[in-house]
Amino acid sequence: MAQPLPTLNLIGAGRVGQTLAHLWMRHGLVQVQDVLTRSNQTAQTALAFIAPGVDTAHAVQHIACMRQADLWLLAVPDAQIGACAKDLAALARQRGDAPALALHCSGARGADLLQVLRDQGWSVASAHPVLSFASAQTAVAQFAGTPCALEGEVTACDALRPLFTAIGGACFDVRSQDKVLYHAAAVLATNFVPVLQALAEDAWRATGMPDALVLRLRERLLRHAVDNIVALGPQQALTGPAARGDHAAIARQADVVADWDPQAAAAYRALSALALRLAGHPPELP
């Protein structure tokens, strides 16, 4: 006789929560049970994406309405994880719920945010997929091959590893003390690309470049840069004055950028120094 699927409750259902719950459900790994968000409407919308047509899955309006579950995903903003864990611990203590497994998906914060649950015998962990979750729909399509950082109790990580592996995640362990640096690396790799692109486009427009050409450059330069980094690695893909060690050109450009946008100039100088280091040139700018 087949074993029943583990039940999953979801507190918070943004792009990450929806993506994971949808993929686990689609792969027959869990039975989605209760979904709680800030409003019943968003919970219903999330549930329609996660588990369409599943009669046993419910959108609820208060944590007290959530049933016992084997797995709890706290997919809320980092600042709310600790309070959410306390509410869940209080509910479990009041009802006498059996200990379960709880996880959050913060990249920068560790499983220690769930300590109040661990004190009651729960297994706790954090699991962070290194993926830009632009939308749940696109993340579902892009998830296969995504590195997933696991941190927390060994038993909890061992239980989560097959869940992430089954949906295409490439799991690896990260130490609790390394989580902030690990997440900062993800920020450097992804979050600043839109910022730099926006600055470049603003600067081009300031020179009178037509919007149609700005948009064309957006596609061409970004695509070529990514292709070159993937094919050659960061160092070999580096071009421009830093790759040549042209300190004078960097200084001239930094001065002009400073007249246009002082903050952008500070970023230009700092990134140029790092680019010179990557290229193996002395970092001192004249």
N, C-alpha and C positions, 0 to 999 in steps of 0.2 A: 504494500500500500504506500502510495506516495506521501512524503512528509509535507505538511502544510507550509506554505511560504511564510517567511518572516514578515510580520506586519511593520509598516512604516508610518510614523506620524511626522508631519512637517510643520514646524513653526517658522513662519516667514516663507514666502514663496516668490522670491525675485528670480532673476535669470539663472543664477547658480542652482538654487533649490529646484526650480522647475526642470532644469536640464537633467540633473542627476535623478530625480524622482521619475521623470519620463523614461529615461534610458533604463533604469532598473526595472521599471514596470514593463517596458516593451520587451526586455530580455527575459522576463519571467523570473526575476530574482527576488522580488518583494511583492507584497500585497499592500498597496497604498490604502491608508485607512482614514486619517483625519488631517485636514489642512487648516491652519489658522494663520490669518494675516490681519493687517490693521482694519480691514473692512470685509464684510461678508461678500461684497461684490468682487473684490480682488481675489478672495479665496475661491470663489466660484469660477472665476476666469482661469486661475491657475489650475484648478482641478480639471477643468475642461481640456486643458492642454496635457496635463500629466496622465490622467486616467479617464479618457472619454468613454462614457457609457458604462462605467463601473458602478453598479448600484451600491456596493458596500463602502465606497469611498464618500466621505462627507466633508463639506466645508462647515467649519464651526466658528462661533463668534467669541468664545472665551476658552481659556486653557482648561477650565474645570469641565468643559464638555468633551474633552479629548479622552478617548478610550486608552486603556493600557496598550502598549506596543512593545515589540522586540527591539525596534530601532527608532531613535528619535534624531531627526536632522534639524539643528537649530540654524537655519539659514537666514539669520538676521544680521544687521550691521554690527561691526565689531563692538561699538560702544554699548550695544544692547545684549550682548551674549551673556555677560555675567548676571544681569538682572533676570534674563530669561531662564537661565539655569536655576537661579534661586526660586523662581515661581514654579518651575517644574519639580524641583526637589520638595517644595512645600506641598504640592499637590500629591506627589507620590507618597510622602510621609503621612498625609492626612488619610489617604485611601488605603494605605498599606500595600501599594503596588510592588510587585516583584522587581528587583533590580534589572535594568535593561542596558542597552548600549546607546550612548549619546555621542554625537559628533557635531562639530561646527566646521565651517569651510574658510575661516580667516587665513590669509596667507601670512600675516605678521604676528598673530597672537597664537598662543599655545593652548594645549588641553588643560592647563592650569585654571583657565576661566571656568571650567566645569568641575572644579574641585568639590563644590558643595554636593554634587551628585556622586562623585567618587566616595565621599565620606559616608554615603548611604549604601555603598556596595555596588554602585553602577560601574560599568566599564566606560572610559572616556577617551576620546582622541580628537585630533584635528586632521582634516584631509583637504588639501588645497590643489585643485587642478590648475596647471599653468596654461591658461587659455584666456583669451580676451572674449568675455561673454557679452558681445554686442547685443545679442538677443538670444532668447532660449532656442528659437527655431534654428538660427545659424550655428549656435553652440552644439546642438544635437548633431547637426550634419558634420561638424568639424572635430568632434570629440575624439574619434579613434586616433590613437597614437599620442594622446596628450599625457605628458609627465604629471604624476600625481604625488605630491609630497605627503607622507603619513608621519604623524608625530603623536605621541601620547603613550598610553599603556600598551605593553607588548600584546596582551590578549586582544585588546580592542583593535589594534592595527592589523593583527593576524586575521581578525574577523572581517575587517573592511577590505583587505587586499583583494580577495577573490571577487568582491562586488565591483570594485573599480576595474580590475583586470578583465572581467567578463564584458564590460562595455567599451573596452579598447584602451583603458588607461594603462600607462607604464609607471607602475608604482615604485617609489624609492623612499627610504627613511631619512628624515632630517631631525637633528637633535634639537631639543627645546631651545637651547641657548643660541642656536643658529637661525631661528625662524625670522628674526627681524632682518638680518643680512640677506637671507634667502629671498625674502619678499622684496627687499630693496632692489635686488638684482632683477626681479621680474618687472618692477616699476621702470628701471632703467631700460630694459629691453622693449617695453611696450608702451607705457603711459606717456613717455616724453616724445614719441614719434609724432602724435597728433599736434603737440605743442610746437615742436620745431617746424612742422609743415605749415601750421597756421602763421607762424612768424615769417617764414619764407614767402608765403602768399601775400601777406600784408606788405612786405618789403617790395615784392614785384609790383603790386598795385601802386605803391607809392612812387614807382619809377614810370608809371603810365602804361604798364603792360595790360593789354585787353584781358578781360575775364576769361574769354574762350581759350586763350593761350595759357593763362594761369592754370586752368583746369586740365589742359592737355599736359602741361608739365607735371602736375600732381600725379597723373597716372603713369607717365613715362619714367620720370626720375625715381619715384618710389619703387615701381616694379623692377627697374634695372638695378637699383641699389640692393633690393632684397635678393634678386637673382644672383648678383655678384657675391654677396656675403655668403649665401648658401653654397655657391659653387667654389669660391676661393677662400673663404674665411675672412674675418674682419680685417686683419692686417693687410692682406693682399688686395682686398676690395677698396681700401682707403685711397682716395684721390684728392686733388686740390693742393693748396699751398702747404698744408701740414705734411702731406705725403712727400713733398719735395724738400721740406725743411726750409721753406721760404718765410723766415721770420718777419722780414720787412713787409711783405705783402699782407701777412696776417695783421700786423700792427696798423697798416693803412686802413684795412677794411674794418678793423675794430673801432678806429676813430670815427669813421664815417657812420657806422652803425650806432655809435654812441650819440651822434647828433640827431639821429632818427628816433632811437629808443634806448635809453641808458640801461634798462634791465636786460634787453636783448644783447647789448654790448657786453655786459658782464658774463652772460651765458656764452657768447661767442668766444670771449677770451679764455674762459675756463675750459670749454670744450676743445678749443684749439690747442691748449696746453696738453690735454689728454690725448689728442690726436697726434701731436708731436711725439709724445711718449710711446704711443702705439707704433708709430713709424720708425722708432729708434733714433730720433733726433733730439738734441738738447732742448728741454722744455722752456728755457728762458726766452721771454719775448723782449724785443728792444723797446 
